[in-house]
């Protein structure tokens, strides 16, 4: 569900804020907002793919650099990580999202069967669901009659109110592609300094230091993007993502140093 922008109320009077609120609750604005809520956002898939791609690729870079291996090896392993892990994460997202859709379809078929075989029992479920919401007597019976008069509306209500399922989900393919693109594009940042130095030898004096700075900046930016999605302080989210990524990189670098003797540097 897309997140609606919040008006800037920092320097507006209470009367102006009330006027802004009223302007967003006209019949036309409400209609547009409800329609917009039916569109699925893939920001989560992008943010999660970007974070995972950056963390895992920089962890590979740090581990190989810690072992003292050559720039060529770093690039090869880094790209292998981007391709392999990126596809794996996208495939997992695709299958997970597709599974949710299959579960939703199964639940719909089950409710349709229950309505066909035992309609009175299903009507009673609708009655109790709306009784728990405060409907009573004739009003309650009217609600039950309206909902159960249309089979699709009846099933939709059961899915949402009884099972807690959304009526529609995101596209599995779009979610997977979004994750893969984010993983590869943002995850390439830790490799950028090494690729440039490999293409133009000596152009970057300390590729790993440059990679570290670029990756830290990428972590922070991805964290701020995540904050918009989860409604968290952008500074806190940015620092949190930076610290998580930094810990992963530090552990990988330490492992590379400890195991450096297994494969001595060129």
N, C-alpha and C positions, 0 to 999 in steps of 0.2 A: 504494500500500500504506500503510495507516494506521500511524502511528508510535506505538509503545507507550510509556506513561509510565514514566519511570525512578524507582525508589524513592529517597527522600531518605536518603542514607547518611552525611550529613555528621557526625551526632552519634550514630551507632550503632556498637556494638562489633562486632568480626569475627564473633562467635558470632551476634549478632542479624542481621547481614548475611547470613550463611549460612542462617539460618532463613528470612529473607525470600525468598532465592533458591530454597530448597527448596519454599516455599509456592507459588511461581509455576510449579513443575514437577511438580505433581500431574497425573495423567491427565486430569482434568476441565479444569484450567487450560490444559494443552497443547492440548486439543481446542478450547477456546474461542479460544485465541490463533491457532490455524491457521485457524479459520473466519473470524476477524476479518481475517486477512491476505488473504482472498479479496475483501474489500470495498475498493473503490477510494477513495482520498482525493482530494478536489478542492481541497485547501488550496493546492497549487501554482498552480492556475488562479486562485484568488482573490488570492494574494499577487502574482503576476505582473501580473494585471489592475490591481490597486490601485497598484502601483509605476508602471506605464506610464501609467495615468490621471492620477496625481498629477503625474508629471514632465512629461508633454506639456501638460496644462492649465495648469500653472504657467508653463511655458515660453511658452505663448501669452499668458498674463496679463502676464508680465514683458516680452515683446516689445512688446505694445500699450501697456503703461504706460510703457515706455522711449521710445516714440514720442510720448508725451504726448497720446494720444487720450482721448476721453471715457469715463466709466464705462459708458455704454450700449453703446459699441463693444466694450469689454472683455467685457461680459456676453454680447453676441451672438456674438462670436468664440469665447469660452470654451465656450458651450453648443453651438455648431456643432462644436467639437472633441470635446466629450463624445459627441455623437450620432454624428458621422461616424467618428472614430477608434475609439470604443468598439465600434461595430458592425463596423468593419473588423477589429479585433483578435479579436472574438468569432467572426466568420466564418472568419478564418484558423485559429483554434484548432479550430473545428468541422471544417473541411476537412482540417486536418492530422491530427486524431485519427481522422477517418473514413478517411483514406488508410492510416493504420497498421492499422486493422481490415481494410481491403480487402487489404492486403499479407499479413496473417496468414491470411485466408481463401484467398488464392491459394497461399500456401505449404502450407496444409493439403491443398488439392486436388492440388498437385504431389506431395506425399508419398504421398497415397492412390494416385495413378496409378503411382508408382514401386513401391510395395508390390505392386500388382496385376500389374504387368508384369515385375518382377524381384525377387521376394521374397527369394531367397537373397542377393542383393547388399545388400538392406536389412537382412537379418539380420546380415550381416557388419559393417555399419556399427554396429548395436547392440552387437555383440560387441566391436568395437574401442573404442567409446565407454566401455564398462564395464571393459574390460581396462585402459584408461588410468587408471581410478579404483582399480585394485588388485585387482579380481576375477580369479580364476584357475581353470583346470581345471574340475572338476565344478560348483563354485560359479558360475563364469562362465556355463557352459552352462545352468545352472538359471535364472539371471537372464534370459538371452536367451529361453529357452523361455517363462517367465512373461510377459515383456513382449510377445513376438510372438504370444502366444495370443489376445490381444484387439486387434483392429485399432485401435480408438480409443486405447487405451493406447499402442500401438505408434506411432501418428502423433503423439500428444501428446509422447511421449518424444523423437521426432525433432525436433519443433519446438523443444523446450526445450534439449535437449542438443546437437543438431547446428547448429541455426540461431540459437539464443540468443533465441528469441522467447517472450514471455509467452503463456500460453494464453488469457487474456482481457485486454481493455483497458477503459479508462473509457468511459462514455457520451459520445459526441461532443456531443450536445445539452446534457447537463448541464454538461460542461466549458465549452461556449460561453456558456451562460447565466450560469454562475458568473463567468466572465471579464468579461462585459458588466456585471453587477451591481456587481462590485468596481470596474471602471473608472469607471462613472458615479457611484457613491456616494462613493468615496474621492476620485475626480478632481474632484468638485464642491467640495471643501474650499477650493482656491485661489480659487474664485469667491464663496464664502460672504460674505466681508466686503464685496465690491462689490455683491452682491445686497441685502444688508441696508442698505448706505448708499444704494442707489438707491431702495429702498422707503421708507426713513426718512431723508431727506436730512439730513446733518449729524450723524447718530447715531454715525458713526465718523470721527474726525478725519483719520486717515491710512489709508485702506483698503488701500493696497499694503503698508504696514508690517504691518498686521494680517494680511493674506493671507500675507505672508512667514513670520510667526511660526506661524500655523496650519499652513501647508504644511510647515515644518520639523518641527513636532511630528508631523504625519502621516507624513512620510518616516521619522522615527525609529521610530514605532510599527509601520509596515509592515516596516521592517527587522528589528525584534525578532520579529515574527511569522514572517518569513522564516527567522530563526535557528532557530526551533523546527523548521522543515521540513528545513533542511540541516544541523542539528546543529552550529551555529556559535555563538560567544560572542554573546549578545544585545546587548551594548554595542558590540562591533566591527561586527556586522551593522547595527545602528541608525545608527551613525556613518557607515559606508560608504554606506548608502542616502541618508543626509542629504547627504553630500558629492557623490554622483553627481547627485542632484536639484538641489543647489545649483549645480553646474557647468553643468547644462543651462539653468537659469534665468538664470544670469549671462551666458551666451553669447547667449541670446535677448534679454535686456535690452540688452546691448551692441549687438546688431544693430538693435534698435528705436531706440536713441539715434542710431546712425550714419545710419539711414534716415528719421529723423524729419522731415527737410526735404521728403521726397517727399509726405507728407500732413501738413500742419501741424495742430496741435491746434485744437480748436474755440475 
